[in-house]
Amino acid sequence: MGRKRDPKRDEAFDLYKASSGKIRLTDIASQLSVSEGTVRGWKAKDKWGSLIAGEAKHTERSDEDETDQKNEPAKKDEDTTSYPDDLFLKAVQIVAEAKQASVSLLREE
């Protein structure tokens, strides 16, 4: 059984949404008394940018979602070699904000 969702996670998104994505993650972190890395992780995992743009629904991950992902066939190599420019730019932005780069920071879940 997973951990209970931190209520500050939704508060952080509400702050981000209220500012139309213009608020700094460090400001959100300080207002909620959590680390900047925690806020950065929430932003990446919940895809805040897409949510604000209306491209995705704000939902929690469930065991059912994880099962669906495991049953999907593996993507071909060609899918991993070509990325849309906006995805690359988003990755650059995340790395610049974090001042570090790692696969887990950029990986979509």
C-alpha positions, 0 to 999 in steps of 0.5 A: 500500500502506498503512502497517503498523498501529501495535502501540500501537493495540491496546495502547491499546484493551486499556488502554481495555477493561480499564478499561471505558472509564473511563480518560482518553485522556491517561493512555493516551497518556502510558503508550504515549508517543503523542499524545492526538490519536493515541489519540483518532483510534484510539478514533474510527476503531476505535469502542472504545465500540461494541466494549466494548458488544459492538455491533461486531467489532474488525477492521482496515479492508481494501481490500475494505471500502473498495471496498464503501463506494464501491459503495454508493448515496449516502444521501438527505438525510433520513438526514443530518438526523436522528440518534439521541440517543446519536450526538449525545451521543457527538459532544459527548463527543468534541468536549469531550475534544478541546477542538476540533471538526472533521468529520474528528474525528467522521466514521466511517470 
